[in-house]
Amino acid sequence: MTKRLSGIILTLVLAVAAILLGDWLGMNTILLALILGMLIGNIVSLPKPLDAGIKIANGRFLEWAIILMAFSINYGSFLKLGWETILIVVVTMVAVLISTVWLSKRMHCPSNAGLLVGFGTAICGSTAIAALAPFTSEDKSDMGIAMAVVNVYGLLGMIFIPLLTAEWLTDVQNSVLIGASLHSVGNVAGAGFAMSNTIGELAVTVKLGRVALLTPALLIFTQFIEKNDKTSKKDKFTLPYYLVAFILISIVVSIFPFSNDVLQNCKQGSNFLLATAMAAIGLKVSFKTLLTSGRKGLVFGAILFAVQLTVILGLMILL
């Protein structure tokens, strides 16, 4: 018990540090927790007794974070977008996910990291990766690589899309492009409100509608991938408990009203548990692995981001 507790305490301390630094620096807390874990794990030789607690943090804590994420899903946001925007969001998501499965087999990018990069690109960045990761891969470094990649392209998109499209797209078109393409709500808000309050508000609405697709996307996407070569057809249709809970809670939250306090507390709890899990994962990711696999991940992420932007722009022209 003491051995487990010491590892858990280490990850909790790193999570708190990431939250405090994130607030101060204005950085993504989840990514910062991953980075802090990697720095400590690569600079300091961690005692073996810490491993049991670290394993709990990057396993159970991650699963509990995913369950609490479900309280942020509301299908009402999706239905308010209008049929044209809904069509763009759905078709783009499907195109990116199909491209992900097809390209990952041909590019071998690397192991399951490519699947996580694609899922994060299609839906909502780090949150989507965290939700899918326990099902797809036992190698935690895949998750670290995927999060690093989607955060890089989310940041680049936040900076450059407004600069490139401000003059030749309408406010509505810019809102749809930003909300349907950028990787996290923070990226969307940063890009949208940098252009105007109107674009920012509509872009965030589109993004929230896209986030609502996380539940059906998880349910469908997990049936087209295999955790390992030994996965049987029957096993592929057996969802882990945290995904079942995630799906049920998201449906309930969309039907019945919950107080803002409850929803906010669940969101904060999810973010804290996710930061703790990311710190634990970071402790076990070597810089050598990140550099070796990360290069392929960056190329893979760039291709998928380009596919995503092309599909969105093409559909906007057609519609």
GUTORMI-977843 format. One line per field, with one value per residue (C-alpha): residue number from 1; x, y, z; residue in three letters. Coordinates in steps of 0.02 Angstrom, whole numbers. Layout:
nr c(NUM|...)
px c(X|...)
py c(Y|...)
pz c(Z|...)
rest c(ALA|...)
This chain:
nr c(1|2|3|4|5|6|7|8|9|10|11|12|13|14|15|16|17|18|19|20|21|22|23|24|25|26|27|28|29|30|31|32|33|34|35|36|37|38|39|40|41|42|43|44|45|46|47|48|49|50|51|52|53|54|55|56|57|58|59|60|61|62|63|64|65|66|67|68|69|70|71|72|73|74|75|76|77|78|79|80|81|82|83|84|85|86|87|88|89|90|91|92|93|94|95|96|97|98|99|100|101|102|103|104|105|106|107|108|109|110|111|112|113|114|115|116|117|118|119|120|121|122|123|124|125|126|127|128|129|130|131|132|133|134|135|136|137|138|139|140|141|142|143|144|145|146|147|148|149|150|151|152|153|154|155|156|157|158|159|160|161|162|163|164|165|166|167|168|169|170|171|172|173|174|175|176|177|178|179|180|181|182|183|184|185|186|187|188|189|190|191|192|193|194|195|196|197|198|199|200|201|202|203|204|205|206|207|208|209|210|211|212|213|214|215|216|217|218|219|220|221|222|223|224|225|226|227|228|229|230|231|232|233|234|235|236|237|238|239|240|241|242|243|244|245|246|247|248|249|250|251|252|253|254|255|256|257|258|259|260|261|262|263|264|265|266|267|268|269|270|271|272|273|274|275|276|277|278|279|280|281|282|283|284|285|286|287|288|289|290|291|292|293|294|295|296|297|298|299|300|301|302|303|304|305|306|307|308|309|310|311|312|313|314|315|316|317|318|319)
px c(0|141|229|72|39|212|193|18|78|215|91|-29|111|156|-28|-46|116|53|-112|-26|102|-33|-136|18|87|-80|-34|-133|-130|-144|2|103|75|138|292|332|316|433|562|563|561|707|815|789|808|645|648|558|436|354|299|143|70|117|29|-131|-123|-102|-234|-376|-360|-371|-526|-611|-565|-650|-809|-816|-785|-957|-1039|-971|-1059|-1227|-1310|-1418|-1266|-1251|-1434|-1430|-1300|-1416|-1414|-1276|-1153|-1200|-1167|-996|-947|-1006|-935|-768|-758|-796|-670|-532|-570|-573|-410|-337|-373|-315|-155|-104|-92|15|125|149|134|198|100|-67|-8|-74|-250|-244|-179|-320|-455|-391|-386|-563|-649|-576|-389|-323|-493|-531|-357|-377|-547|-485|-309|-348|-443|-316|-145|-54|99|74|205|80|-34|106|158|-21|-54|107|64|-116|-65|71|-51|-189|-72|-12|-192|-244|-107|-110|-290|-354|-208|-238|-429|-483|-489|-572|-697|-857|-881|-992|-869|-723|-824|-864|-685|-611|-741|-739|-550|-450|-407|-465|-594|-450|-379|-550|-582|-408|-424|-607|-604|-441|-544|-705|-827|-956|-837|-774|-947|-1007|-843|-854|-1035|-980|-839|-956|-1067|-914|-870|-1045|-995|-863|-984|-1046|-871|-798|-933|-908|-720|-676|-761|-645|-481|-395|-303|-183|-170|-250|-412|-557|-711|-814|-692|-700|-884|-852|-828|-733|-834|-774|-836|-1005|-1018|-961|-1095|-1235|-1191|-1178|-1352|-1425|-1342|-1413|-1590|-1602|-1545|-1400|-1349|-1200|-1112|-1122|-1062|-920|-862|-862|-762|-634|-623|-597|-462|-369|-376|-324|-177|-125|-136|-36|100|108|118|254|359|369|400|582|645|724|555|471|601|604|415|369|437|319|178|207|202|46|-39|3|-75|-235|-248|-229|-366|-479|-456|-479|-642|-712|-668|-733|-900|-918|-895|-1024|-1151)
py c(0|121|82|122|280|352|337|411|558|596|605|712|835|848|876|1017|1095|1085|1167|1310|1335|1321|1459|1568|1537|1521|1346|1187|1103|926|948|1034|888|769|878|891|702|675|796|711|536|570|672|571|384|340|205|44|51|202|100|25|195|270|124|159|344|311|174|195|384|400|291|393|554|487|448|625|695|631|769|895|810|882|832|990|1090|983|995|1186|1202|1187|1051|1125|1145|974|897|981|925|745|719|796|687|529|577|603|440|339|422|381|195|186|287|208|38|106|228|119|276|212|72|143|323|358|304|418|566|541|526|681|777|724|761|865|845|786|736|621|544|512|431|313|274|140|41|50|35|-35|70|235|322|313|427|548|558|584|723|812|803|866|1007|1063|1072|1146|1287|1314|1315|1439|1559|1540|1503|1677|1758|1660|1663|1828|1922|1797|1701|1770|1774|1620|1525|1570|1513|1345|1319|1358|1263|1109|1095|1153|1023|1093|1216|1328|1329|1371|1511|1583|1588|1641|1783|1847|1885|1950|1911|1852|1729|1671|1635|1542|1445|1385|1331|1229|1154|1104|1019|925|875|800|675|601|472|397|413|311|180|161|188|57|-75|-42|-55|-194|-175|-312|-452|-576|-477|-587|-527|-553|-453|-306|-284|-288|-110|-77|-15|165|182|107|231|374|335|315|474|579|523|561|733|774|729|788|959|963|1115|1216|1182|994|1006|1124|1014|861|955|1013|838|764|891|855|666|683|795|665|525|627|659|472|433|565|482|326|410|423|568|441|358|526|587|424|401|584|623|500|564|743|694|588|730|856|745|720|905|946|818|895|1074|1020|929|1076|1205|1092|1066|1252|1288|1155|1210)
pz c(0|45|-120|-218|-119|-151|-340|-335|-229|-354|-498|-394|-353|-538|-584|-457|-520|-699|-652|-561|-700|-832|-752|-736|-911|-1000|-1062|-1087|-915|-984|-1103|-967|-848|-984|-1012|-826|-808|-955|-887|-716|-790|-906|-786|-627|-608|-520|-385|-435|-286|-369|-520|-440|-397|-566|-651|-552|-599|-785|-782|-659|-644|-833|-839|-702|-793|-949|-852|-784|-960|-1008|-905|-1032|-1179|-1231|-1394|-1387|-1441|-1596|-1647|-1639|-1777|-1926|-2059|-2168|-2024|-1954|-2125|-2137|-1961|-1983|-2158|-2106|-1952|-2051|-2186|-2058|-1966|-2127|-2181|-2010|-2022|-2203|-2180|-2014|-2099|-2240|-2146|-1990|-1888|-1761|-1680|-1620|-1604|-1779|-1729|-1578|-1680|-1805|-1673|-1583|-1748|-1795|-1629|-1489|-1466|-1299|-1229|-1375|-1366|-1179|-1206|-1342|-1280|-1148|-1278|-1420|-1342|-1192|-1236|-1145|-1252|-1397|-1300|-1259|-1442|-1501|-1376|-1422|-1607|-1596|-1479|-1601|-1747|-1640|-1591|-1771|-1834|-1700|-1757|-1946|-1997|-1945|-2036|-2197|-2207|-2128|-2294|-2410|-2302|-2225|-2036|-2042|-2152|-2038|-1888|-1966|-2027|-1856|-1755|-1867|-1884|-1732|-1603|-1435|-1371|-1316|-1494|-1565|-1440|-1466|-1656|-1662|-1536|-1612|-1768|-1685|-1545|-1671|-1753|-1583|-1513|-1668|-1686|-1506|-1536|-1687|-1584|-1443|-1571|-1633|-1454|-1438|-1572|-1458|-1388|-1554|-1628|-1485|-1501|-1689|-1706|-1576|-1683|-1829|-1736|-1642|-1479|-1532|-1659|-1538|-1520|-1571|-1663|-1507|-1399|-1520|-1475|-1288|-1226|-1064|-916|-928|-1108|-1062|-917|-1031|-1160|-1032|-937|-1095|-1147|-976|-969|-1141|-1087|-907|-843|-721|-620|-681|-516|-541|-721|-675|-530|-643|-774|-646|-573|-746|-788|-625|-647|-828|-780|-650|-779|-905|-776|-742|-927|-949|-815|-925|-1094|-1144|-1250|-1367|-1400|-1423|-1548|-1645|-1655|-1647|-1820|-1902|-1792|-1849|-2033|-2003|-1907|-2044|-2178|-2078|-2035|-2220|-2263|-2132|-2195|-2376|-2341|-2241|-2374|-2513|-2425|-2390|-2575|-2624|-2493)
rest c(MET|THR|LYS|ARG|LEU|SER|GLY|ILE|ILE|LEU|THR|LEU|VAL|LEU|ALA|VAL|ALA|ALA|ILE|LEU|LEU|GLY|ASP|TRP|LEU|GLY|MET|ASN|THR|ILE|LEU|LEU|ALA|LEU|ILE|LEU|GLY|MET|LEU|ILE|GLY|ASN|ILE|VAL|SER|LEU|PRO|LYS|PRO|LEU|ASP|ALA|GLY|ILE|LYS|ILE|ALA|ASN|GLY|ARG|PHE|LEU|GLU|TRP|ALA|ILE|ILE|LEU|MET|ALA|PHE|SER|ILE|ASN|TYR|GLY|SER|PHE|LEU|LYS|LEU|GLY|TRP|GLU|THR|ILE|LEU|ILE|VAL|VAL|VAL|THR|MET|VAL|ALA|VAL|LEU|ILE|SER|THR|VAL|TRP|LEU|SER|LYS|ARG|MET|HIS|CYS|PRO|SER|ASN|ALA|GLY|LEU|LEU|VAL|GLY|PHE|GLY|THR|ALA|ILE|CYS|GLY|SER|THR|ALA|ILE|ALA|ALA|LEU|ALA|PRO|PHE|THR|SER|GLU|ASP|LYS|SER|ASP|MET|GLY|ILE|ALA|MET|ALA|VAL|VAL|ASN|VAL|TYR|GLY|LEU|LEU|GLY|MET|ILE|PHE|ILE|PRO|LEU|LEU|THR|ALA|GLU|TRP|LEU|THR|ASP|VAL|GLN|ASN|SER|VAL|LEU|ILE|GLY|ALA|SER|LEU|HIS|SER|VAL|GLY|ASN|VAL|ALA|GLY|ALA|GLY|PHE|ALA|MET|SER|ASN|THR|ILE|GLY|GLU|LEU|ALA|VAL|THR|VAL|LYS|LEU|GLY|ARG|VAL|ALA|LEU|LEU|THR|PRO|ALA|LEU|LEU|ILE|PHE|THR|GLN|PHE|ILE|GLU|LYS|ASN|ASP|LYS|THR|SER|LYS|LYS|ASP|LYS|PHE|THR|LEU|PRO|TYR|TYR|LEU|VAL|ALA|PHE|ILE|LEU|ILE|SER|ILE|VAL|VAL|SER|ILE|PHE|PRO|PHE|SER|ASN|ASP|VAL|LEU|GLN|ASN|CYS|LYS|GLN|GLY|SER|ASN|PHE|LEU|LEU|ALA|THR|ALA|MET|ALA|ALA|ILE|GLY|LEU|LYS|VAL|SER|PHE|LYS|THR|LEU|LEU|THR|SER|GLY|ARG|LYS|GLY|LEU|VAL|PHE|GLY|ALA|ILE|LEU|PHE|ALA|VAL|GLN|LEU|THR|VAL|ILE|LEU|GLY|LEU|MET|ILE|LEU|LEU)
